[in-house]
Amino acid sequence: MVTFYKIRSKAIYLLIFQYCVIETVTCLLKGEIEHGDSLGNKGVIIDLQCQWMTAGSGIIHQEMPVESERLLGCQLWVNLAFSELQNKTFIKHNKPQEF
């Protein structure tokens, strides 16, 4: 599944998800999204950055777009095989030069 962000307003959205046996890749072209999770990870995704999250055995993750004139990006959701349930959950931030 692919979710596209294209928001032209100053509205603020709080997205909270419980993930298990899934990977998400969030790529942001414009704007900022703050995030945090149940493992204590925190950070901000900014222009031209990506975040890769693997939720093996489970994680609660929240995303909060920072108020701005424009938010543009996408998020790819990939279902993993059930055998991946025992894999460790992790999050990795990538800068443009790392792709």
Summary of the structure (lengths in Angstrom):
residues: 99
radius of gyration: 13.4
end to end distance: 21.0
largest distance: 42.2
contacts: 268
relative contact order: 0.35
helix: 8%
strand: 58%
